[in-house]
């Protein structure tokens, strides 16, 4: 008998649903929220309302596209956390109600573990153990992955996430929201050595990105006093130099982790793994270090339900279900339920 799971993702500002059958993703439907653009960042209350509007149509499209009836489902899965509490509540409440109505088991999924397991949606798939650099707007982590459901965070940011640094610096430069992709596009045309910014070197495998934000802020203030058109005249070089610094910070810790744990299988996941500069630098470093690198398709890098479905598939195999009394967690750590 086939194992068919409907998965829901609603941790931030993407409403997504996906159906997986016996470990194969049948579809991945994502509704984006443009309402946040004029505010320069995600507004939690607006995100929650948009999820309420999008969720039923997205689930309907996912089920219709899968060719399966609701009665053919084996379980309902959802992102429990981490994320915005209001946004999570929409997905969790819907999933609980649907599972109850259909008398199906529930599977709660850790959003960050799902990002790691996005590597198993399609070939090539990494062999265990591997290290996954998980980088997004809310997280920067080095994860030691021993098995599908055996992960350990061995390094993480002590302050801001690298995605947040990209977006906030882009905002300082007057780029649209979300700023990371716009900064990346401009960086590809600039000189990465044009300007020098500090590369943080925290103890062990920890990251810090608050320092470069402050450095860029004062750098821009100083130059704008002398030349009001400084940003417009040097946009590509500023973006390239900022991106070079942020990527260098990530890669130096990744190298350290790979050496410390004697691992040559390296993966990256999360929204920032779509950054072209990071992908190019990682491939270049892999040639030097003898790494085998794994990067998911673009559609599986940003928040999506396919990665939630894949995580749910492995939890279903282990019989790891949750009860209807489960609640979302805004803060949720890998390997732990809170």
N, C-alpha and C positions, 0 to 999 in steps of 0.2 A: 504494500500500500504506500502511495506517495506521501511525502511529508511536504505540505504546502503551508507557508507562513506569510502572513501579511505583516509588514513592518512599517512603523510610523516614526518620522523624525520631525521634531518641533522645538529643538533646543534654543534656537536664536531667531533668525529672520528668514529661514527657508522652511517652507512646508513641503514635506515629501512623503511619498508612499511607494513601497516596492513589494513585489511578490516574488518569493523564492520557492522553487520546487526541487527537492532532493539536492540542494546545494547549488542549483543553477538559477541565476538571476533572470527572471522573465521580463522585468521592466524596472524603470526607475523614474518616477514622475516627480518633478520638482516645480513648485510655484515660488517665484521670487517676490520680494516685497520692495517696491520702489518708493514707498511712502517715506522712508528714512532719509532719502537723498538730500532733501532741502534742510535737514537738521544736522547734517554732517556726521551722523552716527545713529546707531540703533536706539530707538525710543521703546523701552520695554512694553508700555501699555499699548502702543500702536502695533507692536509685533504680536501681542496676544490677540488683539482684535482681528488682525489680518489672518492669523492661524485659524480662528473661528470661521472666517469667511472662506478660506481656501481648502480646509481639511476634507470636508465631505466630497467636493468635486474632484480633488486629487485622489482620494481613495477610490471613488467610483471609476475614474479613468484607469487606475492601476488594476483594479479587479477586472474591468471590461477588457483591457489589453492583455491580461493574462489568459483569458479564455476559461477561467475557473469561476464557478459559482461560490458564493459565500459558504455554502454547505460543504464545499470541498476543502476548506481550510482546516489545518491541523492545530494551529496556534496563532495568536496575535502577539506581536512584539512591539516594543516602543522604547524610545530613549527616556531613561529615568533621570539622567543628569550626566555631567554637569551642564548648566545652562541658565537661561533666564527663568526664574520661578514661574511667572505668569505664562510664558510660552510653553514650558514643560507641562504645566497643568492642563493645557488644552489637549495635548497629545496623550497624556496619561489618562485623563478622564474619558476621552473618546475610546481609547483602547480597552479600558476596563469595562465600559458599557457594552462595547461590541462583543468582547469575550464572554461577558455574562449572558448576553442575549443569545449567543450561539452555543453556550456551554463549552467553551474552548479554554485550554490552558493559556496563561499569560507568561510572557518572557520579558523581563526587564533587561535593558542593555545599557552599558556604560558607553557614553558617546566617544570617549577617548580610546577605549578598547576597540570600538567599531572602526575608528579611523585606521588603526593598525591592521585590522582584519580586512580592510578594503583591498589589501594586496592579494587576497585569495579569491577575489571575484573572477579574475581572468588570469591566463598564463602570461608571462612566467611568474611562478609563485616562489617566494623565498623558502629556503630550507631552514629548519631550526638548528641551533639558536641563531637569531639575528638581532641587530640593533635597529630600532626605528626612531628616527628623528621626527617627532610630531610637532608641527609648527602651524599655529593658527592665530586668529585675532585674540583668543583668550588663553592660549597655552603655548608653552615651549618646553618640550620634554624629551629626554633621552630614555627610551624604553627598551629594556632587555627582554626579548620575547623567547621564551623557552618552549612554549607550545601554544596552541590556539587560545587556551584560556589560562595560561600561566605567564603572566607578565609582571615586570617589576620596573618602577620608575627609578632610574639610577642617577638622574640629573634633571633639574628643572630651573625655571627662572625664579629669581628671588623677588622680582618686582613686576615689570611689564612684560607682556608677551611680545615676541618679535613682530607679529602681525599688527599689534597695537602700535608699535614703534613705526612701522611702515605707514600706517594710516594717519597717525598724528603728525609725522614729519611732512607727509604729503599735504595735510591740511595747512601746515605752516607755509607751504610753498604755493598755496592757493589752488591746488588740484582738486577735482571733484571727488565725491565720496561714492564708493569706497576707494581710498587713495592708493592702496598697494598696487593694483594692476596698472594705474596711470603712471605711478612712479617707475615701475618696471619698464613700461613702454618708453618713457623718456630716457631712462638709464641706458637702454640699448644703443642710444645715439651719442652718449657722452663719454668723457674720459674718466675712468674710475680713480685715477691718481691725481686728478686736478686739485682736489682739496683733501685735507687730512682731518679725520675725526677719530676720537679715542676708541680703541678696541678694548672692551672690558675683559678682564681675566680674573674671574671669581675663583674662590677656592674649590678644588675638586672638579666636579662636573656641573657646577651651578652656572647659570646665566644671569646677566643683568643688562637691561636695555634702557633704563631710565637716564643713564649718563649721556648717551648719545643724543637723546631727545633734547636735553638741556644744552648740550654743546652746540647742536644745530640752531637752537633758538637764539643763543647769544652770538653765534657766527653770523646769522642772518641780520640780527639787529645792528651789529657793528658795521657790516657792509652796506646795509640800507641807509645808514646815516650819511655815508660818503656818496652813495649812488642809489637813488630811489628805484632805478631800473635794474638793479643788480640781479634779482631773481630771474626776471624775464630774459636778461642777456646771458645768463649762465645756467638756465634751468637744466639742460641735459647733463652738464658736468656735475652739478650739485646732486642730482638724482643718482648718477652713476657712482659718485663718491660715497654717498650715503648707503646705497645698496651694497657696494663693495665692502664697507665696514660691517654692516649687519651680517652679511654672508660669511665674512671672515670670522666673526665671533661664533657663528654656528659651527662652521667647519672645524675650527681649532678644538672645540669640545668634542665633536664627533670623532675626530682622530684620536683624541685622548681616550675616549670610551672604547673604541675599537681595539686599541693597544692594551688597555687595562683588562678587557675581558677576552682577548685573543680571538676576536671575531672578524670575519671577512665578508659576511653577508650584511649589507647595509640597505635600509629602506628609509624613505621619507613619506610623510603623510600629513594631512591637514591642508587648509586653504593656501598657506604660503608655499606649499610644495608645488603649486602651479607656477611659481615665480621662475621665469626663464633663466635669470642669472644664477639662482640657486641650483637649478637642474644642470646647467652647463658646468658650473664650478664643481659640483658633486661628481659628474662624469669625468672631469679632468683629474680630480683628486683620486678617483677610483683607479685610473690608469697608473698613477704613481704608487698607490698603496696595495694594488692587487685585490681590490674589493670587487665584489659582484653587487651591482646596484639595482634596486627595484623601486620603480615609481609608478603609481597607479595612473590610469587614464585621467584626464582633466576632470571629467564629470564625477569621478569618485574621490577627488581631492577635497573639494568643497563639501559642505554639509549635504548629505543625501541619505535616503532610506535604504539604498542598496547595501551600504556598509552595515547598517543596523540589521538588515535581513541576514547578512552573512554571519554576523556575530550570533544572532538568534539561532541560526542553523546549528552551530556547534554547541550551543547551550541546550537545544532541544535533544541532541544526541546524548547528552549527559543527564537529561531529565531535570534540568535546572529551571524550574518554574517558580513563579511568585504568586502570592495571594491577592485577592481584591482589596485588601487593606493596605496595599503598598502606596507610598507617597513619593512624589518627585523630590530630587535633591539638587539644589542649586550648585552645591559643591560636592563632588564625588570623586574619589581617588581610584586609580587603576588598582585592581586586585582587591578592592574593598567596597562594601555597600554603605559608604558614608564615613 
